[in-house]
Amino acid sequence: MSSVIEYTMHVKPSAYEAVMAAYVDFANRFGERNPSEDLILVTGDPVTGVIRGIGVFLSNEEAADVVNADMFVDFRDSVADLLTTVPVRVDLDLVHVFVKPPEPLASSA
């Protein structure tokens, strides 16, 4: 079964943009280099200072390995001083996904 990791950070008010930029950069680099990562979402709310990453992995084992991956450790360390609390990681089972198919392209006659 696929595994979903939710990683939530509470950011200091003046650091939201910097942490968001660092997270997006990390997510792009990690996704490109990690074949077990199927999907990465980064969400945020600048008003509350919450930034949340959601990653979908092929298995629980692959999701667990991310915590100690050098790239993730480097990212965590780089933003640690910009957070108000210790980030929270939650491991979830992926139960269902619904994605609308793309609309067909109009034919050019």
VENQUI-V462748 format. One record per helix or strand. SS is the DSSP state (a for helix, b for strand). FROM is the first residue (numbers start at 0). TO is the last residue. Records with the same first field share a line. If there is no record, write none. Layout:
SS=FROM-TO ; FROM-TO
//
This chain:
b=2-10 ; 36-44 ; 49-56 ; 82-82 ; 87-92
a=12-32 ; 59-67 ; 69-81
//
